[in-house]
Amino acid sequence: MTVRSLKAVEQGAHTVAQKAGRPAAYPSLVSLIYHIATAADWERARRDGEYSTSTIGKTLADEGFLHASQASQVADVANRYYRGVADDLPVLVIDPDRVRARIRYENVPGADLPYPHIYGPLNPDAVVAARPLIPAPDGTFTFTP
């Protein structure tokens, strides 16, 4: 790829990011975002055509957005909020460019990186994979993208 075509791709990424409500500093061209779901919630979303669980026990209506993570944040979120959950936990691998709702990257106190928040229901066709999140024998989670 030439420098000229790379600049065109970067400009396009910034335009896509801005139209989708994402700061240009966080274009979705080269990244995926992640959401930890319960198997039951994900199956319901696939059947109904939209996913609206924000986090364990909270809906989009309760929170105002769906919680998502960057790859480096998934294990921490899983260990903080999903330890001991009896249901299977798929990690939804989401292509931000396919998400119809607005995504905003927002700073959270104590976090090194901003978290992506999805301000509307997630369309299942934006999910490119659902990877099982399996705890270690001591109940902790690790995640490798």
Stockholm file with secondary structure:
# STOCKHOLM 1.0

chainA/1-145         MTVRSLKAVEQGAHTVAQKAGRPAAYPSLVSLIYHIATAADWERARRDGEYSTSTIGKTLADEGFLHASQASQVADVANRYYRGVADDLPVLVIDPDRVRARIRYENVPGADLPYPHIYGPLNPDAVVAARPLIPAPDGTFTFTP
#=GR chainA/1-145 SS CCHHHHHHHHHHHHHHHHHTTCCTTSCSTTCCEEEECCHHHHHHHHHHTCBCEEETTEEHHHHSSEECBCGGGHHHHHHHHCTTCCSCEEEEEECGGGCCSEEEEECCTTCSSCEEEEESCBCGGGEEEEEEECCCTTSCCCCCC
#=GC SS_cons         CCHHHHHHHHHHHHHHHHHTTCCTTSCSTTCCEEEECCHHHHHHHHHHTCBCEEETTEEHHHHSSEECBCGGGHHHHHHHHCTTCCSCEEEEEECGGGCCSEEEEECCTTCSSCEEEEESCBCGGGEEEEEEECCCTTSCCCCCC
//
